[in-house]
Each structure stands twice: as C-alpha cells, then as structure tokens.
Amino acid sequence: MIKRQQTDGQYIVIEGIDGSGKSTVSEACEEWARERGIVFFNVIEFAKREYRLPSLSDMEGINGLLIAEPTFCWIGKAIRDEIIFKRKEEKIPRYDGWETAQAFAIDRLIQFRRLIIPFLQNHPERIVIQDRSLASSLAYQPLQDQSLSTERLLELSGNRQAIEFYPTLLILIRTEASAAMARLEARTEKQDHVIFEEKDFQTKLAQRFLSDNVLGPFKKAGSVIGTVNGNLSIEEVATSVKELLSREMSKFGIIKS
C-alpha cells in the first residue's frame, strides 16, 4: 500500500447520508479553494463524457481535482447502473453487502492508483475534493449485511489503500434522516434511484456515520474530522463549510486562510 507523506497535497472528502447536502458542501469547498488560486479539473464531468478516468496528461496546469465515489466510468458505472440501482419490481437487491463492498473497493483502488496518489504525491500545492469515500462503505455495507465488520471491510485492498493514503480532512454532514428524505423526494433533476434511499435505512445510517466503526480508522490514521450541520439553510451550510476549511486547512500551512 502506498502511504501518505508530509510532502503530499491536501485531500478532502465529504460524507453524509443520502440527501444530506453533499453537493452544497462540495460547491462551498470548491469556491473556497478557487478563491485561494486553485484551478480545478472536474473528473466527474470528464468521466461522464469520455467514459474513462483522465490521465495526468489530460490535466496539465491543474492543481485541483473534483472527484466522486463511485466513479462514473468502468466499475463505478456498473456500481451505479447495476449493483446499487433500485428496481421497482425487485423487493430484494440482486447484490449483497459483501459483493457491493468488493465492487466499491476495486473502483476505489483504481481511482487511488490512477488519479489521487499520482496527483497529490510530492505536490503539496495541490488539492483533491471528493464526494464520498471509504467511510461510506464502512457505514452502508454493514447495514446491508450485519455479518460484515469494519475489520473485514478493511481486508479489501482498495479499502486499506484509502486508510494508508488517508484524507487530510473528512467533512461529515450531520443531517436528520427525515429532512434528507424530504430533499430526495423533492428532487426533479437529480434522481439516483439507489437501493439505500429508504427512511429506516437512512435513520440507522445517520447514527452509524458517527460511530468509531466508521470514523475510528480515519482518526487513527491521522485525518481531521470536521462536522457540519446539514439541517441549516444552503447559505448557512456553505458559510459553515468555508469557516471549517479556513480553520483547519490553514494549520497545514499549504493553502492559506
């Protein structure tokens, strides 16, 4: 496993239940970084358009990446379109928690080896902002299959890599399940149709995200854990995120507040 070094760039991941406001937080992070001279490459839009992940040659002159898990190509697209896709005619998902976890881990490993590590390694001036990460696997899959433990999930190489090259800052959006579900139901443009978008599941998920089973490996690795109240208005959430970034990222002396 490739380990994180002090000379590597800043790596920010955003976590929360479905409908928690990750898009709002991601946009606030991006705006905060742009104000400090970061020029972003949107890997999400590139993958949707080109059906592949970019190479470093596609990103010359760039010092920031916007990425997501699962990815929008290759294994990530299969995860979105097949493994976690919700079918009205099926009461039981086709794939269990362990099968789902394995797919996410491989997709995660590819993105780390192809993008995150080569982009950040020995480049302290660079930054990656990511929507979802290993924390989601540690939160979601044990709720799919109660026999799965954090320890077993960390046996998967993609998951071990995510801990070895841990995020500088993990932003957890704390949102009530009822509020998050109301947002999901009100969406008109972005409909993910995933198997997890059920109130009971999201209620359990909101609690699990706060547990050491999810956050413990990141704390032990050295990540800073920051929380944001996702029940606030969009404007208030954005302000809170920017304040969090200015407070925490300035400590590293790379991106000034």
C-alpha positions in Angstrom: 0.0 0.0 0.0 1.2 3.5 -0.9 1.4 5.6 2.3 0.7 9.3 2.7 3.7 11.6 3.2 4.0 15.2 4.6 5.0 16.3 1.1 1.7 15.2 -0.4 -1.1 17.6 -1.3 -4.4 18.2 0.6 -7.1 15.6 0.3 -10.7 16.5 1.4 -13.5 14.0 1.5 -17.2 14.8 2.1 -19.5 12.3 3.7 -23.1 12.1 4.8 -26.4 10.2 4.3 -28.3 10.4 1.0 -29.8 13.9 0.7 -27.6 15.3 3.4 -26.4 18.2 1.2 -23.1 16.9 -0.2 -23.5 18.9 -3.4 -23.8 22.2 -1.3 -20.7 21.3 0.7 -18.7 20.3 -2.3 -19.6 23.6 -4.1 -18.6 25.5 -1.0 -15.3 23.7 -0.8 -14.6 24.4 -4.4 -15.4 28.1 -4.1 -13.2 28.3 -1.0 -10.3 26.7 -2.9 -10.8 28.8 -6.1 -10.6 31.9 -4.0 -7.1 30.7 -3.0 -5.8 30.2 -6.5 -6.8 26.5 -7.1 -7.6 25.7 -10.7 -9.9 22.6 -10.8 -10.3 19.7 -13.2 -13.8 18.1 -12.9 -13.1 14.4 -13.1 -16.9 13.7 -12.7 -17.9 15.5 -15.8 -14.9 14.2 -17.7 -15.8 10.6 -16.9 -19.4 11.1 -17.8 -18.4 12.5 -21.2 -15.3 10.3 -22.1 -16.3 7.1 -20.3 -12.9 6.8 -18.6 -10.8 8.4 -15.9 -8.3 11.0 -17.1 -4.6 10.5 -17.1 -2.2 13.1 -15.8 -1.5 14.3 -19.3 -5.2 15.3 -19.5 -4.7 17.6 -16.5 -1.7 19.8 -17.3 -1.6 23.1 -15.4 -4.2 21.9 -13.0 -3.8 22.0 -9.2 -7.2 20.8 -8.1 -9.4 17.7 -8.8 -13.1 17.2 -8.2 -13.9 13.5 -7.9 -16.6 11.2 -6.5 -17.2 7.6 -5.4 -18.3 5.5 -7.1 -16.7 6.8 -10.3 -18.8 7.5 -13.4 -17.0 5.0 -15.7 -15.7 1.4 -15.7 -16.5 -0.4 -12.4 -18.0 2.8 -10.9 -20.6 3.0 -13.7 -21.5 -0.7 -13.2 -22.0 0.0 -9.5 -24.3 2.9 -10.2 -26.2 1.3 -13.1 -26.4 -2.3 -11.8 -25.2 -3.0 -8.3 -27.0 -0.3 -6.2 -29.7 0.6 -8.8 -33.2 0.4 -7.3 -35.6 -1.7 -9.4 -39.3 -1.3 -8.7 -40.0 -4.9 -9.5 -37.4 -6.3 -7.1 -38.0 -6.3 -3.3 -34.6 -7.8 -2.6 -31.4 -6.3 -4.1 -29.5 -8.5 -6.5 -26.2 -8.0 -4.7 -25.5 -8.4 -1.0 -23.4 -6.2 1.2 -20.1 -8.1 0.7 -20.5 -8.2 -3.1 -21.3 -4.5 -3.1 -18.3 -3.8 -0.8 -15.9 -5.6 -3.1 -17.1 -3.6 -6.2 -16.6 -0.3 -4.3 -13.2 -1.4 -3.1 -11.9 -2.2 -6.6 -13.4 1.1 -8.0 -11.7 2.9 -5.1 -8.4 1.3 -5.7 -8.3 2.2 -9.4 -9.1 5.8 -8.6 -6.4 6.0 -6.0 -3.7 4.4 -8.1 -4.6 6.2 -11.4 -5.6 9.6 -10.0 -5.4 10.6 -6.3 -1.9 9.3 -5.5 -0.1 10.3 -8.7 -1.8 13.8 -8.5 -1.0 14.5 -4.8 2.2 12.6 -4.2 5.0 15.1 -3.6 2.8 18.0 -4.7 1.9 20.0 -1.5 0.4 22.8 -3.6 -2.4 20.5 -4.9 -5.8 19.6 -3.5 -8.5 16.9 -4.2 -12.1 17.3 -3.2 -14.0 14.1 -3.1 -17.7 13.3 -2.8 -17.9 10.0 -0.7 -15.1 7.7 0.3 -14.3 4.6 2.2 -16.3 6.0 5.1 -19.4 5.3 3.1 -18.5 1.7 2.6 -17.9 1.4 6.4 -21.3 2.9 7.1 -23.5 1.4 4.4 -22.4 -2.2 3.8 -22.6 -3.4 7.4 -26.2 -2.2 7.4 -26.8 -4.3 4.3 -25.2 -7.3 5.9 -24.8 -7.4 9.7 -22.2 -10.1 9.4 -19.8 -7.5 7.9 -17.4 -5.7 10.3 -15.1 -2.8 9.8 -12.2 -5.2 10.2 -13.4 -7.4 7.4 -14.0 -4.5 5.1 -10.5 -3.2 5.7 -9.1 -6.5 4.4 -10.0 -5.4 0.9 -7.0 -3.8 -0.8 -8.9 -0.7 -2.0 -10.1 0.0 1.5 -6.6 -0.5 3.0 -5.3 1.9 0.4 -7.8 4.5 1.5 -6.5 4.4 5.0 -2.9 4.4 4.1 -3.4 7.5 1.9 -5.9 9.0 4.4 -7.8 12.3 3.8 -6.3 15.4 5.3 -9.9 16.5 6.3 -13.0 14.4 6.4 -16.2 16.6 6.4 -19.2 14.8 7.9 -22.6 16.4 7.2 -24.9 15.7 10.1 -28.5 15.7 8.8 -31.7 14.3 10.2 -33.0 11.4 8.1 -36.5 13.0 7.7 -35.0 16.2 6.3 -32.7 14.3 3.9 -35.6 12.1 2.6 -37.7 15.2 2.0 -34.9 16.6 -0.1 -34.6 13.4 -2.1 -38.3 13.3 -2.7 -38.4 16.9 -3.9 -35.6 16.4 -6.4 -36.7 16.8 -10.1 -33.4 16.8 -11.9 -31.0 14.5 -9.9 -32.6 11.2 -9.2 -30.2 8.4 -8.3 -32.7 5.6 -7.7 -30.4 3.7 -5.3 -31.4 0.9 -3.0 -30.4 2.8 0.1 -32.9 5.7 -0.2 -35.3 4.4 2.5 -36.1 6.3 5.7 -35.4 3.5 8.1 -32.1 2.7 6.4 -31.1 6.4 6.4 -32.0 6.8 10.1 -29.7 3.9 11.0 -27.1 5.3 8.7 -27.1 8.8 10.3 -26.2 7.2 13.6 -23.6 4.8 12.2 -21.7 7.6 10.5 -21.0 9.0 14.0 -19.6 5.7 15.3 -16.0 4.6 15.7 -16.7 1.8 13.3 -16.8 4.4 10.6 -14.7 7.3 11.9 -12.2 5.3 14.0 -9.9 4.2 11.2 -9.6 7.7 9.9 -8.9 9.2 13.4 -6.2 6.6 14.0 -4.6 7.2 10.6 -4.4 11.0 11.3 -7.4 12.6 9.4 -9.0 15.7 10.9 -12.8 15.0 11.3 -14.9 18.1 10.8 -18.7 18.2 11.2 -21.3 20.5 9.5 -25.0 20.9 10.4 -26.7 19.8 7.3 -30.1 20.9 8.6 -29.3 24.5 8.1 -30.1 26.6 5.0 -27.9 26.2 1.9 -26.3 29.6 2.7 -25.6 28.7 6.3 -24.2 25.4 5.4 -21.9 27.0 2.8 -20.7 29.5 5.4 -20.0 26.8 8.0 -18.0 24.8 5.5 -15.8 27.7 4.5 -15.2 28.6 8.2 -14.2 24.9 8.8 -11.8 24.9 5.9 -10.2 28.2 6.9 -9.8 27.0 10.4 -8.4 23.5 9.7 -6.6 23.8 6.4 -4.5 26.8 7.5 -2.9 24.6 10.1 -1.1 22.7 7.4 0.5 25.9 6.1 -0.1 25.0 2.4 -3.4 26.7 1.5 -3.6 29.9 3.4 -6.9 31.0 5.1 
